[in-house]
């Protein structure tokens, strides 16, 4: 059974930084792609960043240049480094993954229907 567990959320002032982690377990081989999503109160869930097994990274425009997604395969952990945080980044952040047999080729990676497994979320609050 695949499990994703996020950590690293917290409260910071605008301009600050946080690094989120997502520990994965239950995979027999590395997944082809993983992503980070966020959901603010009253808003739809939004794809923030995705990373493929080939090393391609994708970001929503609002975080480009400020967020970095990366992965440590040896530790089965996905990261999201966030800097220059803004109040509008405040949201619950979720890690997401697909079954290891599903390819990322031709698949929209910032759309939640492309993912099957989800973590419980970690809250990020940015104050002005």
Secondary structure, DSSP 8 states (H G I E B T S, - for coil): --EEEEE--EEEETT--EEEEEEEES-SS--SEEEEEEE-TTS--EEEEEEETT--EEE-GGGTTTEEEEEEGGGTEEEEEE-S--GGG-EEEEEEE--TT---TT--TTSGGG--EE---EEEEEE-
